[in-house]
């Protein structure tokens, strides 16, 4: 009886969201200091609709904090995601990068464009060729890291982090200062969207320079969602609805 009730509930949920489609493959790349744990609710919603979700944590962050060391760089993170795609034999991936994760998905797309169905930059960094995350941050970098670099690790700078898991943890400085080389013309053929988080319908002028202004210049599709930077944490249901709109 419990199994029947579960199946019925999933069916009702699917109809409620209009989810009558072939399973899609979502791969979420967290932002700085974050981990795959932050996408558990998003995962459960999409999975209940029949989609396939991967939410890996980058080396040294989240539950992989025991692997943390100052030698980890942006290349490490790109390889983290490339190897998920390769070893899980993923194709037609909807690759979503949040915040700093925009650096990572840009590097992944550079090396495996044939595996990606769509790119979604979730309030994310959009690098130019040869830029590091530090470069993308521009004038925001210095005040953000001032007093927050210790032993070549960047501490979470946006207020006190939680003291018990799940929580944001220090991230190696090298992941922010390694430049990214991007020049593969195949990447331009991947449908790409930028989802901007807004407050009272407006984005932050400082953050706009890191992402949406470049997205507009590249003529990507632009979407907005009212709320804070961590939509997967603060409003996962609304984020999923917006993702549904983007991938239609």
N, C-alpha and C positions, 0 to 999 in steps of 0.2 A: 504493500500500500504506500509506504514512504517513497519508493522508487517511482510509482505512478504519479504521486503528488509532485515530486521534483520535476519530472518530465513535463507535466502540465504547466507548472510554474515557469519553466524555461520557455515553453511554447508561447504562453501569454506574454512573457517579457519580450520575446522576439517580435510578436505582432505589435506590441505597444511601441516599439522603436522602428517598426517597418523593416525589420531585418530579414528580408527574404532574398539572400544573396549567397554566392559561393563564399566559402571561408577566405578571409583576407589575412595576410601575414603582416603584423605590426612589429616593429623593432624599435624600442624606446631607448634613447641614449640620455642619461641624466646629465644635469649641469654640474658645475664645480661643487666640490665638497659633498656631493649627494650620492645616492646609490639606487639600485633597482628597487629597493624596498619602497621607495616613494611612489611607485606605480602599481602597488598591489591592488588598490581599489579600481583603478583604470583597467587593469588586467582582468579582474573578476567581472566587470561589466561587459567588456568586449568578448571575453571568453564565453560568457553566458549567452551571447548573441551568435556564437558559432565561429568567432574569429580566432586566429592563432596569434598568441602574444609572446614576445620575448622581451625581457627587461633586465639585461645583464648589468652588473656593477663593474665599473672600471677598476683596474688593478690598484690596490692599496686603499680603496674607498669602501664605505659600507662594511659588509660582512667580510670583505677582503682586506680589512685594515691591517691584519697581521702580515700582509705582503708589502706594506708601505715602506718606501725608501726614497731618498732624494734623487736617485738615478732615473726614476720613472719620468717619461716625457710624453709629449703629444703623440709621437710615433707608437709608444706602448699602447695608448688608448685606441688609436686607429686600428692597430693589430688586434686588440681585444674584440672589437666589433667585426672586423673582417673575418676573424676565426670563428665567430658565432655563425656568420653567413656561410662560410665554407664547410665547417664541420657538421652543421645542421642541414647542409645542402639546400639553402634557402634561395628562392627565386621570387620575382615579383614582390619584393619587399617594400612596404610602406615604412620608410626610415624617418623617425621623428627625433630631432635633437632639441633639447631644451637649453637655453642660455649658453653656457660654455660648450654644451654639446653640439652647437652649430659648427665649432671648429672640427670636432670629431667626424660628424657626418659629411662635412666637406671633404675631409681626407679619405673617408671610406668611398664616397662617390667617385673620387679621382681614380681609385684603383679597381673598383668593381661596378662600373656604371650599368653593365649588362644584367646585374642581379637586382637592380632597384627599379621599382615601378613608380614610386613617387617620393619626393623629399618634402618634409614639412619642418620648417624652422619655427620652433615654438618660443616666441619672445627671445630669439637666439642671436648669437654672434654670426655675422656674415663676413668672412675674411676675404681680402683680396690676395692675389698671388704674392707670396713672400712675407705675409703678415703673420705675427704671432697674436695670441690672445691679448697680450700686453699692448700691442700696437692697436688692436681693434678697440680696446678700452679707451685709448687716447688719454685725455686729461683726467678721466676718472680713475686711472690706475693708481697714481701716487697717493691720493687721499684714501683709497680703498685699502691699500696694503700697508700704509704707514703704521708701524708698531705691530703689524700682524705677520711679519716674516721671522721665523725662528728655525735655525738649523736647516735652512734651505727648504722649509715647508711654509706654505701660506695658510695661516689660521683662518677659520670662518670669520669674516669681517662684519657681518650684518647683525650685531647684537650677540648676546650670549647663546651659544649652542646648547642643546640638551646635554645632560651629563650621562645619560643612559641610552643604549640603543633602542630604536633606530634613531640615528642622529647624523648631522653633518660633521665631517671630520677634516683635519688638515690635509691639504693637497700639495704635492711636490711643486716647487717653484718652476722646475724645468718644463712642466706641462703648460705653463703660461708664457714662457719666453722662447720656446722652440718655434721657429717660423714654419709655415705650411706652404709647400709648393703645389700649386694647382694650375693645370694648363690643359687637361684632357678635354678636347672639344666634344666628346660624347656626353659629358655631364650636362651641357646646355640642352640636350634633347630630353632630359628627364623632367617630367612635369613637376614644378616646384611651387610651393606656397609658403607664405610667411603669416604666422598667427601672432598678432600684436595684442598684448594685454594693455588695457586702458583704464584710466580713472576718470570718471565723468566724461567718458567718450574721447579722452585725449591720452596720447602717449607721453612719455618723458622725453623732452628735447635731448637730454644727455644720452639716454638709452637709444633714441632714434638713430643717432649717428652710428651705433654699433650694428644695427640690423636693418630696420625697415627702410631707411633711405637708400641703402644699397639694393634692397629687394625691389623697390620701385624702379630704380635705375635699370635693373635687369628685367623689368616687366613681368615679375612673378605675380601670381594671384595673391591678393592681400585680404586677410580676414581679421576681425577684431573680436575680443572677448573681454567684457568688463570684469576687472578683478585684479588681484595681486599677481606678482611674478610667478609664484608657485601654484599654478592652477591645479596641477595633479594632486597637490597636497590639500588645497583649500576648497576646491569645487570639482572633484573628479567627474561627477555626473555631467556637469555642464561642459567640461572639456571633451568628454566622449561625444556629446551631441555636436559640438563644433567640429570635431574630427570627422564625424559622419557627414557633415555638410561639405567639408573640404574634399573628402575622397569620393563623393558621388560622381 
